[in-house]
């Protein structure tokens, strides 16, 4: 499994407490990454100035993954789709100061099911043939979307939410099925936007929701492991996952994440007993 830096808080306030990385810390983060041989970073045009800041720093030496939100094409005339796709990709490349992308994740795939989708996919596949996009994939919110996507397309990679509470990707053996198709697997939301790291009970959730969080935190105390490390260890246990995307809001936090990710001395197994199916707690869009 390889570590991918989550770049959203480089460009905007994000997460449970809406924190953003201070500009003066970018240089510090550059040195941390160089010293620890981290090779991947995940960003998106919707992450504020993230792409631009990455492009103007040594972070652009990393293998970059960015997003492609298809909602932007809903009102575009079908005859203009090809040009808009190329324009959108070129804007990201220019901001990132790159000639090619390690990966591009498609968001909101449903438009791919229509006539516009065929044009979009043809354009993206042509960019892949030219080497401008090395890997073309899909970013999902719910594993049930995978059945629909795989019915018409085999992506190079899939990005999905996965943490001690949100274990939906384990249903129907999705990890194994995707791995058998030689699809690269990227787990995100390891800390559930920071919710799993704060003290509980959390005031914005009812007691019914907090019981899931408290159960996990009490387990961490009983097993003498930090919440950060337990969250990371949980994902690392699943060997079919190729990459884990870890967000951070400071240089101190990225140091901790790298240390915990690389720690081979504490391989404590984190059980799957904390799974929660209530979307009001596992899906940040519903908070």
BAMARVO-920688 format. One record per atom (N, C-alpha, C): x, y, z negated; residue in one letter. Coordinates in steps of 0.02 Angstrom, whole numbers, plus 50000, padded with zeros to 5 digits. Layout:
! BAMARVO-920688
XYZa...
//
This chain:
! BAMARVO-920688
500424994050000x500005000050000x500445006350000x500245011250039x500625017450043x500225023350015x500595028249990x500295034149960x500185039650012x499585042450011x499415048150054x499215053950009x499505059750020x499315065649981x498655068450006x498205069949960x497575073149979x497665080649981x497605083650040x497785090650049x497225095650042x496645093650018x496075098250016x496215104249970x496515103149912x496615108649865x497215112949881x497565111249936x498065115849962x497725121849993x497115120750021x496785125950059x496165129050028x495865125849978x495265128749948x495145125849878x494695129249842x494505126949775x494045120849784x494205115549749x493865109249762x493865105049698x493445099949698x493425095349641x492945097749588x492925094049534x492455095449480x492535102449452x493155104749446x493275111349416x493495116549466x493405115149530x493535119949584x494225123249577x494735118949572x495415121449567x495755121349636x496235125949644x496625126249705x497365126949687x497795123949728x498515124349716x498755131449730x499155134049684x499425140749693x499955140749747x499965146249786x500435146649842x501165145949819x501315148649760x502005148249736x502215141149721x501735136549715x501905129649700x502045125449763x501915128249821x502025124349883x502745122349890x503205126849875x503925125249880x504105119649831x503825119949772x503965114849721x503705108049746x503105108149775x502795102049801x503205099249858x503465103549901x503895101349955x504485097249928x504805099949877x505395096549848x505205089949816x504635089849782x504395083549751x504295078249804x503985080149858x503835075449912x504475072849945x504945077449958x505575075449989x505975070749944x505965072249879x506345068149832x506035061349820x505385060749835x505035054449821x504835050649885x505055053249942x504945049950006x504205048350019x503785053150004x503075052550023x503025054350097x502665050450136x502675051350209x502015053350241x501475053850202x500815055050232x500435060450194x500045064350232x499605069350201x498955069550240x498405070450203x497735070450231x497435077450225x497175080150279x496885086850278x496275087150323x496025093250338x495445094150382x495365101550398x495075103150455x494935110150471x494465113450421x494055109450388x493575112050339x493875113150270x494525111550262x494865112450198x495175119350193x494805124450210x495065131250204x495695132350245x496225134750212x496865136150245x497345130150244x497095124350226x497535118550216x497965117050277x497655116550336x498035114850396x498575120150410x498395126450402x498865131950415x499445131950366x499295130950302x499825130850251x500295124950262x500015119150279x500425113250293x500875114650353x500585117650405x500965119150466x501525124050456x501465128450407x501975133550394x502465131450338x502445125050320x502885122550267x503225116150290x503655113450247x503985107150262x503505101250260x502895102550235x502405097150233x502215094850303x502335099050353x502155097050421x502645091950450x503175090350411x503625084950432x503325078050416x502785078050376x502465071750358x502025069150415x501835062850410x501325060250456x500655063150435x500335066750480x499735070450462x499095067050488x498615066550442x497945064150458x497465070050449x497045071250499x496555076550491x495875073950512x495355078150506x494665075950518x494375079350580x493835076350603x493485079050662x492745078450649x492435084050630x491725084050611x491295084750674x490885079750688x490495079750750x489875084150747x489695086650688x489105091050683x489175097250726x489795099250739x489925105250779x489675104550851x489525098450874x489335097350943x488585096650954x488205097150900x487475096050905x487135101050953x487355107250952x487035112350993x487435114351055x487975110551068x488395112051126x488115108651188x488085112351243x487865109551306x488305103651325x487995098251349x488355092051362x488915093051413x488835097951459x489355099151509x489975102651480x489905105151419x490465108751387x490805104651332x490545098551320x490795094451265x491545093051271x491765090951330x492465089151340x492935094951321x492775100951345x493195106751330x493195108451256x492615107651224x492575109151152x492975104251110x492975097851131x493375092851095x494115094651100x494335096151161x495045097851171x495235104151134x494785109051134x494915115351100x494975114251024x494545110150997x494545108750926x495195105250904x495405100250943x496025096650927x496625101250934x496625105250986x497195109850997x497255115050941x496685117250914x496695122050859x497025118950798x496855112650784x497165109250727x497915108350737x498105106150797x498815105150813x499205111750806x498905117150828x499245123650824x499335125750752x498805124950711x498865126750640x499375122450605x499375116050622x499835111350589x500545111750616x500625115450671x501275116150704x501555109250724x501095105250753x501265098350773x501075097350847x501415092650878x501245090750947x500815084450949x500795080950893x500385074950889x500165073650817x499625069750811x499355067950746x499455060550732x499645058950671x499685051850653x498975048850655x498485052750634x497805050050635x497275055450635x496705053750665x496125058150666x495515054050643x495205056450589x494605053150564x493975056850588x493515053250616x492875056150638x492385056250580x492085062050569x491555062850519x490875063150553x490365060550520x489675060950546x489625057850615x489685051250616x489745047450677x489105047050719x488525048750692x487885047250725x487825050350794x488145055950806x488115059050872x488455054550925x488885050050901x489225045450948x488735040650980x488145039850951x487655035050977x487295037651039x487355044151053x487015047151110x487475048451169x487215051951219x487595053351280x488195057851267x488135062351219x488695066651202x489265062551171x489055057351134x489555053151101x490025049751149x489765047551206x490185044251256x490715049051282x490525055251292x491005060251317x491535061651263x491305062451201x491765063751146x492275058051140x492025051851140x492475046151132x492955045451190x492715046651251x493165046251309x493725051351304x493545057451282x494055062751275x494565060951222x494325058551165x494775056651111x495215050751130x494925045951165x495315040051186x495855042051236x495705046951279x496205049451326x496785052851289x496615056451235x497135059651195x497565054351160x497245048851142x497625043351112x498095040151162x497855039151223x498285036251276x498895040651289x498805047251282x499355051851294x499825052351234x499625049151178x500045049251118x499945055251074x499455059451091x499315065451050x498975063450985x498555058350988x498255055250929x498515048050927x498855046250873x499125039550868x498605034450844x498185036650797x497675032250769x497015036050766x496485032850790x495825035850791x495365031850745x495055035250698x494655031550649x494015035050629x493705032250578x493065034750553x493115035750478x492825041150454x492775042550382x492045041850362x491905037550314x491205036250296x491075038150223x490435039150209x490215040250140x489935033750110x489605029750152x489295023650127x489495017750170x489685012250139x489905006350176x489385003650225x488745004850212x488225002350258x488305005350328x488645011050332x488755014150398x489225009950441x489625005750410x490125001950447x489804997250498x489244994150479x488904989550525x488704993150590x488464999250583x488245003150642x488855005150684x489385007250651x489985009450688x490295003550726x490364997950692x490694992150722x490284988850777x489644990650781x489214987950834x489394990750903x489744996550904x489914999550969x490645001650975x491025000950919x491715003350922x492135000150868x492754998250884x493224995950834x493745001350823x493685005150769x494165010550755x494835007650734x495355011850739x496015009850716x496055009950640x495645014150609x495675015050537x495005017250510x494895015850446x494275017750411x494465020750344x494165026550329x494265029750264x493605029350225x493645027450161x493035026350122x493165028250049x492635030150012x492705031449941x492775024949902x493215024949851x493315018949811x493645020749745x493335018749691x493605019949624x493275015349574x493445015949511x493185011249461x492425011349455x492115016949473x491385017349472x491075015549540x491355018349592x491085017249659x491445011449692x491145005649687x491434999449715x491014996649772x490645000949805x490184998549858x490544995149916x491164997149929x491534994249985x491674986849974x491624984549912x491744977449897x491154973049915x490564976249924x489974972349941x490044969350011x489804963450019x489824959850083x490534958850109x491024959050064x491734957650082x491984962150137x491814968550134x492004973150187x492764973750195x493124973850140x493844974550145x494154969050187x493954962850173x494214957150209x493994957250283x493364959150295x493114959450364x493494964450406x493614970350377x493974975550413x494704973550424x494994970550373x495694968350378x495774963050432x495284958650437x495314953350488x495284956250559x495004962250565x494964965550630x495574969950641x496054969650595x496684973450599x496554981050599x496074982950558x495914990050549x496274992550487x496614998350491x496965001150435x496455003950384x496555002450321x496075004350269x496345009850224x495975015350218x496165021050178x495645022150123x495845021550060x495395022750003x495475029849979x494925033349971x494945040249945x494515040649882x494505046449851x494085047849792x494265043249733x494915041849727x495155037549673x494975040249604x494985046949597x494825050049533x494115052849531x493735051649584x493045054249590x493025061749578x493445065349617x493515072649613x493695075049543x494055070849507x494295072849440x493825070849384x493235068449400x492745066649348x492995061149302x493375056349330x493605050749291x494185052549244x494445058649252x495035060549213x494875065149154x494265067949152x494105072649099x493815069049038x493785072648982x493495069848921x492745069148929x492475064148897x491765062848902x491455061948833x490805063048826x490305063948879x490365070648914x490215070648978x490245076649019x489575080249018x489595086649002x488975090448987x488485090749045x488725090249107x488265090949164x487905084549182x488055079149147x487725072749160x487325070549100x486775067049112x486365064449057x486725058749023x486495056848965x486795051348928x486765044848968x486255044049009x486175038049049x486765037249098x487005042949125x487565042749171x488225042249132x488265045849076x488885046149038x489095039449010x488625034949000x488795028548971x489295024649015x489235025549081x489705022249127x490405025249119x490435031749112x491075035249106x491405033649038x491005033748986x491265032448919x491545025348914x491205020648946x491425013648945x492135013048975x492255016449029x492915016349061x493435019649016x493265025348988x493745029048947x493925025148883x493445021948854x493575017948794x494025012048811x493925009148870x494365003648892x495085006048898x495175012048926x495855014848934x496195015748867x495825018248818x496095019148751x496285012448720x495835007648726x495955001048696x496554997548728x496684999048792x497224995648828x497845000048835x497855005648799x498435010048797x498685011948866x498235014248908x498415016348976x498055022948990x498395027549024x498085033949039x497535033049092x497065037649093x496525037149141x496785037849213x497285042249222x497585042949289x497865036349314x498255033149271x498595026949292x498095021349301x497585021049258x497075015849266x496705016549332x496545022749351x496195023949415x496625021649474x497265023249471x497725021349525x497835013849526x497935010949467x498035003649463x497434999749490x496835002349477x496234998949501x496254998149576x496415003549611x496435003349685x497004998849709x497584999349676x498174995549696x498074987949691x497594985849651x497464978749643x497204975449707x496924979549751x496594976849811x497094977249869x497424971749881x497984971549928x497784972550001x497144971850016x496934973050085x496934980450103x496934984750052x496944991950064x497654994050083x497724997550138x498384999550164x498635006150135x498165010850122x498355017550099x497865019850045x498125023549996x497685026749948x497835034249950x497295038249957x497355045549960x497245048349890x497755051649863x497715054449796x497725062049799x497185065049777x497155072349775x497545075049716x497695081449718x498065084649664x497935092149666x497975095449608x497855102549605x498445106449576x499015103049565x499615106349539x500215101949552x500805104849545x501415101049555x501495095849499x501265097649439x501305092849383x500885086649397x500285087749425x499845082149438x500125077649493x500435080549544x500705076349598x501305072249572x501685075049526x502235071249495x501955065049459x501425066149420x501115060649383x500845055349431x500495057649483x500205052849530x500735048549563x501285051649584x501825047949616x502135043049567x502235045349505x502545041049455x502105034949440x501465036149432x501005030649418x500945025949478x500935028849537x500875024649597x501485020149605x502075022749589x502695018949597x502875014649538x502505015449483x502665011749422x502545004249430x503065000349427x503004993049434x503034989549367x503154993449314x503214990449247x502534989449215x502064993849232x501394993349203x500904991149258x500804984749264x500364982049315x499704979549283x499494982949231x498904980849195x498294980449241x497964974749240x497374973749282x496784977649254x496474981549297x495884985449277x495274981749302x494834979449258x494264975249278x493744979149319x493324975449353x492814978449396x492144979449359x492174979549292x491564979749252x491244986649248x491574991749277x491324998649270x490905000849330x490774996349376x490414998049437x489745001249422x489595006549460x488955010149452x488655010949522x488015009749529x487685010349594x487255016649600x487205020449547x486795026549548x487165031949587x486905033949644x487235038749688x487275045749657x486855047049607x486875053549575x487515054649535x487865049149522x488505049849486x489105047949529x489025043249576x489605041049616x489685045049681x489175048949700x489215052949761x489225060349742x489805063649746x489865070649726x489385075349763x489155073349821x488675077649858x488015078249821x487885073749774x487255073749738x487315076349667x487915078949649x488005081749583x487625088349576x
//
